[in-house]
Amino acid sequence: MSSYETMPFHLETERLILRPWAESDAAEFSALLSERGDETYTVERGRKGIVELLTATESTGIALLPVQRREEGDFIGYCGLIIGRSTLEEPEIAYELFRHAHGRGYATEAARAVLGAAAATGRNRLWSTVASWNTPSLRVLEKLGFERDRVSMEGTKEVVWLTRSLP
Ligand SMILES: CC(C)(COP(=O)(O)OP(=O)(O)OC[C@H]1O[C@@H](n2cnc3c(N)ncnc32)[C@H](O)[C@@H]1OP(=O)(O)O)[C@@H](O)C(=O)NCCC(=O)NCCS
């Protein structure tokens, strides 16, 4: 366990709620991952993924959280903190939303709440690593005040490292 406070697992914004995973999210979670188009994720795989996320959170105190629209009450994706390519002290912010929910500022709104949650744990810095082709994600990070630090190569894939200090 780290010396940081556990991240708050219930966050609310003007249009969104971020809350802990439920087993009943498995179907939507697998549908979201399947939208990536590289493979089909079964509901069983979604369920296993949720258990893995919950187990990771028990040992790290940070989490990816389902994002739900307040009015519609529907699951539209996830946003939160992961170790990813970084460290528990300076974790990464991550997000992924259903295509039908893109382009309405939801990722920026959810990620802004996660920045607040990260600051509440006592952390001083966050990272994000994004494929260089991913303009929408880079734009979200820019809107949140992240700055480019460096680019690394993973085979032929260019990964942009961005960072933001927390108040
Ligand atoms: C990245 C992602 C979460 C963004 O979600 P979103 O809710 O659409 O994001 P927002 O609406 O908050 O902001 C997107 C910004 O990118 C801009 N944008 C979108 N597509 C763009 C393009 N092709 N070229 C330039 N800008 C683009 C939007 O105009 C918006 O910026 P603006 O507010 O200045 O107009 C979403 O695209 C997604 O889930 N992608 C697949 C998963 C993924 O890539 N996750 C990130 C991995 S690092």
The ligand as a Gaussian input file, in Angstrom:
#p B3LYP/6-31G(d) Opt

LIG

0 1
 C      -10.471000       9.889000     -26.461000
 C      -11.967000       9.905000     -26.169000
 C      -12.206000       9.342000     -24.777000
 C      -12.456000      11.347000     -26.249000
 O      -13.807000      11.396000     -25.789000
 P      -14.777000      12.632000     -26.077000
 O      -15.832000      12.624000     -25.018000
 O      -15.199000      12.629000     -27.490000
 O      -13.781000      13.863000     -25.825000
 P      -14.202000      15.410000     -25.672000
 O      -15.478000      15.645000     -26.382000
 O      -14.116000      15.754000     -24.226000
 O      -12.987000      16.129000     -26.407000
 C      -12.538000      15.696000     -27.684000
 C      -11.798000      16.813000     -28.385000
 O      -11.098000      16.276000     -29.505000
 C      -11.514000      16.977000     -30.661000
 N      -11.421000      16.054000     -31.797000
 C      -12.124000      14.918000     -31.980000
 N      -11.764000      14.332000     -33.122000
 C      -10.813000      15.111000     -33.678000
 C      -10.023000      15.031000     -34.868000
 N      -10.154000      14.005000     -35.701000
 N       -9.136000      16.010000     -35.118000
 C       -8.980000      17.057000     -34.264000
 N       -9.699000      17.176000     -33.101000
 C      -10.588000      16.211000     -32.831000
 C      -12.896000      17.442000     -30.351000
 O      -13.271000      18.488000     -31.218000
 C      -12.721000      17.874000     -28.899000
 O      -12.010000      19.082000     -28.784000
 P      -12.766000      20.525000     -28.636000
 O      -13.520000      20.477000     -27.356000
 O      -11.639000      21.488000     -28.637000
 O      -13.678000      20.660000     -29.807000
 C      -12.740000       9.053000     -27.193000
 O      -12.397000       9.467000     -28.481000
 C      -12.467000       7.549000     -27.058000
 O      -13.061000       6.870000     -26.235000
 N      -11.570000       7.023000     -27.934000
 C      -11.246000       5.608000     -27.919000
 C      -10.446000       5.218000     -26.685000
 C       -9.195000       6.038000     -26.524000
 O       -8.544000       6.399000     -27.497000
 N       -8.871000       6.337000     -25.261000
 C       -7.679000       7.104000     -24.944000
 C       -6.468000       6.233000     -24.980000
 S       -5.019000       7.167000     -24.551000

